[in-house]
Amino acid sequence: MAESDSNRAASGAPTGTRVGAVMDSLRERIANRSLMPGARVPSIRVMTETLGVSKSTVVEAYDRLVAEGVIVARRGSGFFVSGHAPPLALADLGPRLDREVDPLWLTRQSLEAGAKVFKPGCGWMPPSWLPEDGVRRALRAVARDPQSPLADYASPLGLPALRQQLAWRLAQHGVEAPPEQIVLTDGGTHA
């Protein structure tokens, strides 16, 4: 018996009846997160028209769902989903298959592939996408600059010249941020 069937059986909802169909429809919407906790449930009139059942059928179904604590009635406002969202059910993936792939072999094959072979899973861009000439010029300029510490740690706040440039750009937009208040990172995880 599926989990939703056992829930219905435990709730006493008569499956196969029109009242049960209305209840099942709302339970399904809540389970698949079409209706989240706190969301307004369709009005009795809308549910009557949608499912083609009588008003008394929808009222009975809503009353039972209120009694079960699935929805709550708010006087003058209608019905709302109560509680917390049920946990999502994980799909059954079937039996686990043993892989005949050696990850070390796969890594070695991708790294030893020729220059003309695309390596989409390796984490770097093809050389043709990189500005190699610009990088070479920048490295030569850094190597010629006697002020550039080639073998020393940089400031933990980031490159001072870049922080100064950022402070200047921010000031142009009306943001007062001196270079001492700016921290540069490699990405959002380092911030």
Summary of the structure (lengths in Angstrom):
residues: 191
radius of gyration: 31.6
end to end distance: 49.7
largest distance: 87.5
contacts: 373
relative contact order: 0.06
helix: 47%
strand: 5%
